[in-house]
Amino acid sequence: MLNLFSPQGFSSIMQMLAMFIQVVYVLFSFMLTRQVKIMNRSFSTSMATPFSFFANLHFLVAVALVIMSLIIL
């Protein structure tokens, strides 16, 4: 059983909390890409392509950071 009151237990809890926050951030970035897609479909502008590009880039960076964190963990 993991001793939660030791320094190692506290470190483990903080790592799990950080991973949870990162996964929630990935969900947020996915929702952001969906909103940009819907916005571009309903309102056409010359900036539609850069908006989509940066939204997708944001999502991919967030996923890459979660994967890197899982590898390091």
C-alpha positions as CSV (number, residue, x, y, z in Angstrom):
1,M,0.0,0.0,0.0
2,L,1.2,3.4,-0.9
3,N,2.0,5.6,2.2
4,L,0.3,8.8,1.3
5,F,1.9,10.8,4.1
6,S,5.5,10.1,3.1
7,P,7.4,12.3,0.6
8,Q,7.1,9.6,-2.1
9,G,3.4,9.3,-1.6
10,F,2.9,13.0,-1.9
11,S,5.0,13.1,-5.0
12,S,2.9,10.3,-6.5
13,I,-0.3,12.2,-5.7
14,M,1.1,15.4,-7.3
15,Q,2.1,13.5,-10.4
16,M,-1.4,12.0,-10.8
17,L,-3.0,15.4,-10.2
18,A,-0.7,16.9,-12.9
19,M,-1.7,14.2,-15.4
20,F,-5.4,14.7,-14.6
21,I,-5.0,18.4,-15.3
22,Q,-3.1,17.7,-18.5
23,V,-5.8,15.3,-19.8
24,V,-8.5,17.9,-19.0
25,Y,-6.5,20.5,-21.0
26,V,-6.4,18.1,-23.9
27,L,-10.2,17.8,-23.8
28,F,-10.4,21.6,-23.7
29,S,-8.1,21.9,-26.7
30,F,-10.2,19.4,-28.6
31,M,-13.3,21.3,-27.9
32,L,-11.5,24.4,-29.1
33,T,-10.8,22.8,-32.4
34,R,-14.4,21.8,-32.8
35,Q,-15.6,25.4,-32.0
36,V,-13.2,26.8,-34.6
37,K,-14.5,24.3,-37.2
38,I,-18.1,25.3,-36.4
39,M,-17.2,29.0,-36.5
40,N,-15.5,28.7,-39.9
41,R,-18.5,26.8,-41.3
42,S,-21.0,29.5,-40.1
43,F,-18.9,32.6,-40.7
44,S,-16.6,32.7,-43.7
45,T,-13.5,34.9,-43.5
46,S,-10.0,35.1,-45.0
47,M,-8.5,34.1,-41.6
48,A,-10.3,30.7,-41.5
49,T,-7.3,28.7,-42.6
50,P,-4.9,30.2,-40.0
51,F,-7.5,29.8,-37.2
52,S,-7.9,26.1,-38.1
53,F,-4.2,25.6,-38.4
54,F,-3.4,27.1,-35.0
55,A,-6.3,25.3,-33.3
56,N,-5.1,22.0,-34.7
57,L,-1.5,22.8,-33.7
58,H,-2.6,23.7,-30.2
59,F,-4.4,20.3,-29.9
60,L,-1.4,18.4,-31.2
61,V,1.0,20.1,-28.9
62,A,-1.3,19.4,-25.9
63,V,-1.5,15.7,-26.9
64,A,2.3,15.5,-27.4
65,L,2.9,17.0,-23.9
66,V,0.6,14.4,-22.3
67,I,2.4,11.6,-24.2
68,M,5.8,13.0,-23.1
69,S,4.5,13.2,-19.5
70,L,3.4,9.5,-19.7
71,I,6.7,8.4,-21.0
72,I,8.6,10.3,-18.2
73,L,6.2,9.1,-15.5
